[in-house]
């Protein structure tokens, strides 16, 4: 794909590094499997599934004009960035959630921020929660008396709190991580507060972090308090803060590319995704059109997205019912085997979450 790349921000990739790869496998007995792999510089999960859904519409003869929400992310907010400036040397100039290191190879960075665990001990599973059960949980939070006047929580905040409690609790009960406080985060798409197309190409995500004591995650009755903390952490990200964060990223990235650093994007990471720490978080993608890629044979009967990182849970819509109404959410959970066993034994988890499949 030939995308409109901001000048100096992302160097053109070679032919050996495509932005998008798609493979189609025809199955014995009928049916097909479509596999897609994207470069995260150009696509996040939202953009990828939106692109596949639009491609399917084109295949079926439904229009050929690229919808506005699939246009590349607007570069207007970056017009004041000095492309010739040096990479900021003061760490205080960078967003607290994002780190960059051009002195180490990407493989060294990966080792530095990844807990040493055998790949054989990692268990990826898909769980389901009905939207009805999630509404009940939200109503319980609203009726708890935890929220102050004028405060509110979203369903995503409540789901993030539930997942964070259960995953952190499972890790501590299984002695995968020591007992103690946790960093909890909900992935925040910066496009919404900045007024950008929500499905634009690019990956402008930041992790809204908050601190949770061991009491917050060990006690199920603290769910309302944790949901409120998650909501407050999201609200703290003002458009001005996010705009400055994107400007810093743009300038720093441009400097790495100008200095000849290969694959500059692999030198950035979110501190909350350091699996050596007690961190757990959720990326809620429950509005993306994951089941809308109908290439003429009907909606997909199953959709999966690989998530190899432990304690980072991705939420997608479940398959639509007979009336095309989405009545469940699928949670992609990867944990070390002892923690997964503890999660499956957690009554607070199993009361509302059902195992769909193991990868």
C-alpha positions as CSV (number, residue, x, y, z in Angstrom):
1,X,0.0,0.0,0.0
2,X,1.2,3.5,-0.8
3,X,0.1,5.6,2.2
4,X,0.4,9.3,2.6
5,X,3.3,9.4,5.1
6,X,4.0,12.6,7.0
7,X,7.3,14.1,5.7
8,X,10.2,13.0,7.8
9,X,8.1,11.0,10.2
10,X,8.2,7.6,8.7
11,X,10.7,6.5,6.1
12,X,9.4,4.6,3.1
13,X,9.7,0.9,3.8
14,X,11.4,-1.4,1.4
15,X,9.6,-3.9,-0.8
16,X,10.5,-6.6,1.7
17,X,8.5,-4.8,4.5
18,X,5.0,-4.4,3.2
19,X,2.4,-2.5,5.2
20,X,-0.2,-5.2,4.7
21,X,-0.1,-8.9,3.9
22,X,-3.2,-11.1,3.3
23,X,-3.4,-14.8,2.8
24,X,-6.5,-16.8,1.9
25,X,-6.7,-20.6,2.6
26,X,-9.5,-22.6,1.1
27,X,-10.7,-25.4,3.5
28,X,-11.6,-28.9,2.6
29,X,-15.4,-29.3,2.7
30,X,-15.9,-25.6,1.8
31,X,-15.2,-22.3,3.5
32,X,-12.1,-20.2,3.6
33,X,-9.8,-18.6,6.2
34,X,-8.5,-15.1,5.6
35,X,-5.3,-14.2,7.5
36,X,-4.1,-10.6,7.6
37,X,-0.9,-9.1,9.1
38,X,-0.2,-5.4,9.2
39,X,2.6,-3.1,10.1
40,X,1.6,-1.2,13.2
41,X,3.0,2.0,11.8
42,X,0.1,2.2,9.4
43,X,-2.6,0.1,11.1
44,X,-4.0,-0.6,14.5
45,X,-6.7,-3.2,15.0
46,X,-9.5,-0.8,14.5
47,X,-8.1,0.4,11.1
48,X,-7.2,-3.1,10.0
49,X,-10.7,-4.5,10.5
50,X,-12.3,-1.4,9.1
51,X,-10.1,-1.7,6.0
52,X,-11.1,-5.4,5.6
53,X,-14.8,-4.6,5.9
54,X,-14.4,-1.8,3.3
55,X,-12.5,-4.1,1.0
56,X,-15.3,-6.7,1.3
57,X,-17.8,-4.0,0.3
58,X,-15.8,-3.1,-2.7
59,X,-15.6,-6.8,-3.6
60,X,-19.4,-7.0,-3.5
61,X,-19.7,-4.0,-5.7
62,X,-20.8,-1.6,-3.0
63,X,-19.0,1.6,-3.8
64,X,-15.4,2.3,-4.5
65,X,-14.8,5.7,-2.7
66,X,-12.6,5.5,0.4
67,X,-14.8,6.5,3.4
68,X,-13.6,9.5,5.4
69,X,-13.0,7.3,8.5
70,X,-10.3,5.3,6.6
71,X,-8.4,8.4,5.5
72,X,-4.9,8.6,7.0
73,X,-4.8,10.3,10.4
74,X,-4.8,14.1,10.0
75,X,-1.4,15.7,10.3
76,X,-2.9,19.1,11.0
77,X,-2.2,18.9,14.7
78,X,1.5,18.5,13.9
79,X,1.9,21.5,11.7
80,X,4.0,23.4,14.3
81,X,6.5,20.6,14.9
82,X,10.1,21.6,14.1
83,X,11.3,18.8,11.9
84,X,14.9,19.8,12.2
85,X,15.0,20.0,16.0
86,X,17.1,17.6,18.1
87,X,15.5,14.6,19.9
88,X,14.5,15.9,23.3
89,X,17.2,15.0,25.8
90,X,15.2,15.8,28.9
91,X,13.0,12.8,29.9
92,X,10.5,15.3,31.3
93,X,9.7,16.4,27.8
94,X,8.4,13.0,26.9
95,X,5.0,11.6,27.9
96,X,5.3,9.7,31.2
97,X,3.7,6.6,29.6
98,X,6.1,6.3,26.6
99,X,9.8,5.5,26.5
100,X,12.3,5.5,23.7
101,X,15.9,4.2,23.5
102,X,17.9,4.3,20.3
103,X,21.1,3.1,22.0
104,X,19.8,-0.5,22.2
105,X,18.7,-2.9,19.5
106,X,15.0,-3.7,19.3
107,X,15.7,-7.3,20.5
108,X,17.6,-5.9,23.5
109,X,14.7,-3.7,24.4
110,X,12.3,-6.6,24.0
111,X,14.4,-8.6,26.5
112,X,14.6,-5.7,28.9
113,X,10.8,-5.2,29.1
114,X,9.7,-8.8,28.9
115,X,9.5,-11.2,31.7
116,X,11.7,-14.3,31.1
117,X,9.0,-17.0,30.5
118,X,9.1,-20.1,28.3
119,X,6.7,-19.6,25.4
120,X,5.3,-23.1,26.2
121,X,4.0,-21.9,29.5
122,X,1.9,-19.1,28.0
123,X,-1.8,-19.9,27.6
124,X,-3.9,-17.8,25.2
125,X,-7.7,-18.1,25.6
126,X,-10.8,-16.4,24.4
127,X,-13.6,-15.7,26.9
128,X,-17.0,-14.3,26.4
129,X,-19.2,-11.9,28.5
130,X,-22.7,-11.0,27.5
131,X,-23.6,-7.3,27.1
132,X,-26.5,-8.0,29.5
133,X,-24.1,-9.1,32.3
134,X,-21.9,-6.2,31.6
135,X,-24.9,-3.8,31.9
136,X,-25.7,-5.4,35.3
137,X,-22.2,-4.9,36.5
138,X,-22.3,-1.2,35.5
139,X,-25.6,-0.8,37.3
140,X,-24.1,-2.3,40.4
141,X,-21.2,0.2,40.2
142,X,-23.6,3.1,39.7
143,X,-25.7,1.9,42.7
144,X,-22.7,1.4,45.0
145,X,-22.5,4.9,46.3
146,X,-18.8,5.1,45.2
147,X,-19.4,7.7,42.5
148,X,-19.7,11.3,43.6
149,X,-22.1,13.9,42.2
150,X,-21.7,14.3,38.5
151,X,-19.3,11.4,38.1
152,X,-20.0,8.5,35.7
153,X,-18.4,5.4,34.4
154,X,-18.6,3.7,31.0
155,X,-19.2,0.0,30.3
156,X,-15.5,-0.1,29.2
157,X,-14.3,1.3,32.5
158,X,-16.3,-1.3,34.4
159,X,-15.0,-4.1,32.1
160,X,-11.5,-2.9,32.5
161,X,-11.9,-2.9,36.3
162,X,-13.3,-6.4,36.3
163,X,-10.6,-7.9,34.0
164,X,-7.9,-6.1,36.0
165,X,-9.1,-7.4,39.3
166,X,-9.5,-11.0,38.1
167,X,-6.2,-11.1,36.1
168,X,-4.1,-9.5,38.9
169,X,-5.8,-11.7,41.5
170,X,-5.0,-14.8,39.5
171,X,-1.4,-13.8,39.1
172,X,-0.9,-13.3,42.8
173,X,-2.8,-16.3,43.9
174,X,-0.7,-18.5,41.5
175,X,2.5,-16.8,42.8
176,X,3.4,-15.7,39.3
177,X,3.8,-12.1,40.7
178,X,4.4,-11.2,44.3
179,X,1.6,-9.7,46.4
180,X,1.4,-5.9,46.1
181,X,-0.1,-2.9,44.2
182,X,-0.7,-3.0,40.5
183,X,-0.6,-0.5,37.6
184,X,-4.0,-0.7,35.8
185,X,-4.5,0.9,32.4
186,X,-7.1,1.2,29.7
187,X,-5.9,1.9,26.2
188,X,-7.2,5.3,25.0
189,X,-7.6,6.1,21.3
190,X,-6.3,9.7,21.0
191,X,-8.4,10.2,17.9
192,X,-11.7,10.8,19.9
193,X,-10.5,13.6,22.2
194,X,-8.6,15.2,19.3
195,X,-11.6,15.1,17.0
196,X,-9.9,12.9,14.4
197,X,-11.6,10.1,12.3
198,X,-12.0,7.2,14.7
199,X,-11.0,4.6,12.1
200,X,-8.2,6.6,10.4
201,X,-5.1,4.8,9.4
202,X,-2.4,5.0,12.0
203,X,-2.1,3.9,15.6
204,X,-2.5,6.9,17.9
205,X,-3.0,5.0,21.2
206,X,-1.9,5.9,24.7
207,X,-2.4,3.9,27.9
208,X,-4.3,5.7,30.6
209,X,-2.7,4.4,33.8
210,X,-3.8,4.4,37.4
211,X,-2.5,2.8,40.6
212,X,-4.4,0.1,42.3
213,X,-3.6,-1.2,45.8
214,X,-3.6,-5.0,46.4
215,X,-6.8,-4.4,48.3
216,X,-8.4,-3.0,45.1
217,X,-7.7,-6.1,43.1
218,X,-8.0,-8.8,45.8
219,X,-11.5,-7.7,47.1
220,X,-14.3,-8.1,44.6
221,X,-16.4,-5.5,46.5
222,X,-13.8,-2.9,45.5
223,X,-14.8,-3.2,41.8
224,X,-16.8,0.1,41.9
225,X,-13.8,2.0,43.4
226,X,-11.5,0.6,40.8
227,X,-13.9,1.4,38.0
228,X,-14.0,5.0,39.2
229,X,-10.2,5.1,39.3
230,X,-10.1,3.9,35.7
231,X,-12.6,6.5,34.6
232,X,-10.6,9.3,36.4
233,X,-7.4,8.2,34.7
234,X,-9.0,8.4,31.3
235,X,-10.5,11.8,32.0
236,X,-7.1,13.1,33.0
237,X,-5.9,13.0,29.3
238,X,-6.8,16.4,28.0
239,X,-6.6,17.2,24.2
240,X,-3.7,19.5,25.0
241,X,-1.7,16.7,26.7
242,X,-2.5,14.3,23.9
243,X,-1.6,16.8,21.3
244,X,1.8,17.5,23.0
245,X,2.3,13.7,23.3
246,X,1.8,13.2,19.5
247,X,4.1,16.2,18.7
248,X,6.8,14.7,20.9
249,X,6.4,11.3,19.2
250,X,6.4,12.9,15.8
251,X,9.6,14.9,16.4
252,X,11.4,12.1,18.1
253,X,10.4,9.6,15.4
254,X,11.6,12.0,12.7
255,X,14.9,12.4,14.5
256,X,15.5,8.7,14.6
257,X,14.6,8.3,11.0
258,X,16.9,11.2,10.0
259,X,19.7,9.7,12.0
260,X,19.4,6.4,10.0
261,X,17.9,4.3,12.8
262,X,16.4,1.1,11.3
263,X,12.7,0.5,12.1
264,X,12.4,3.5,14.4
265,X,9.0,2.3,15.7
266,X,10.6,-0.7,17.4
267,X,12.6,1.7,19.7
268,X,9.4,3.0,21.4
269,X,7.4,1.2,24.1
270,X,4.8,1.8,26.7
271,X,6.1,1.4,30.3
272,X,2.9,-0.3,31.3
273,X,3.6,-3.1,28.9
274,X,6.8,-4.1,30.8
275,X,5.8,-7.6,32.0
276,X,8.5,-7.5,34.6
277,X,6.2,-5.1,36.5
278,X,2.8,-5.8,38.1
279,X,0.8,-4.3,35.3
280,X,-2.6,-5.3,33.8
281,X,-4.6,-3.5,31.2
282,X,-7.4,-3.7,28.7
283,X,-7.8,-2.4,25.1
284,X,-11.5,-2.2,24.4
285,X,-12.1,-2.6,20.6
286,X,-15.7,-3.6,21.0
287,X,-17.1,-1.2,18.3
288,X,-14.8,-2.3,15.4
289,X,-16.4,-4.2,12.5
290,X,-14.6,-7.4,13.1
291,X,-17.5,-9.5,11.7
292,X,-18.4,-7.2,8.8
293,X,-15.8,-8.6,6.3
294,X,-18.4,-10.3,4.1
295,X,-16.7,-11.1,0.8
296,X,-19.8,-12.7,-0.7
297,X,-20.1,-15.9,1.4
298,X,-21.7,-14.4,4.4
299,X,-20.3,-13.0,7.6
300,X,-17.3,-14.7,9.2
301,X,-18.3,-17.5,11.6
302,X,-15.2,-16.9,13.7
303,X,-12.7,-14.0,14.0
304,X,-9.5,-14.1,16.0
305,X,-6.6,-11.7,16.7
306,X,-3.3,-13.0,18.1
307,X,-2.4,-11.4,21.4
308,X,0.9,-12.9,22.8
309,X,1.5,-10.3,25.6
310,X,0.5,-11.6,29.1
311,X,-1.8,-9.4,31.3
312,X,-2.8,-7.3,28.3
313,X,-6.4,-8.2,27.4
314,X,-7.9,-7.2,24.1
315,X,-11.7,-6.9,23.8
316,X,-13.5,-7.5,20.5
317,X,-17.2,-7.8,19.7
318,X,-18.5,-11.4,19.8
319,X,-20.2,-12.8,16.7
320,X,-23.6,-11.2,15.9
321,X,-26.7,-13.3,16.6
322,X,-29.4,-14.3,14.2
323,X,-30.8,-10.7,14.2
324,X,-27.3,-9.2,13.5
325,X,-27.3,-7.8,17.0
326,X,-24.0,-8.0,18.9
327,X,-24.9,-9.4,22.3
328,X,-21.5,-10.5,23.7
329,X,-17.9,-9.4,23.9
330,X,-14.9,-11.6,23.4
331,X,-11.9,-11.1,25.6
332,X,-8.5,-12.3,24.3
333,X,-6.5,-13.2,27.4
334,X,-2.9,-14.5,27.6
335,X,-1.5,-15.6,30.9
336,X,1.2,-17.9,32.3
337,X,-0.3,-21.4,32.9
338,X,-0.6,-21.2,36.7
339,X,-2.3,-17.8,36.5
340,X,-4.7,-19.0,33.8
341,X,-5.6,-22.0,36.1
342,X,-6.3,-19.5,38.9
343,X,-8.4,-17.3,36.7
344,X,-10.5,-20.3,35.7
345,X,-11.1,-21.1,39.4
346,X,-12.0,-17.5,40.3
347,X,-15.8,-17.4,41.0
348,X,-16.1,-13.7,40.3
349,X,-14.7,-14.4,36.8
350,X,-16.6,-17.6,36.0
351,X,-19.9,-16.0,37.2
352,X,-20.0,-13.7,34.2
353,X,-17.3,-15.0,31.8
354,X,-17.4,-18.2,29.7
355,X,-14.4,-19.9,28.0
356,X,-14.9,-19.8,24.2
357,X,-11.7,-21.4,23.0
358,X,-8.0,-21.9,23.5
359,X,-5.7,-21.0,20.7
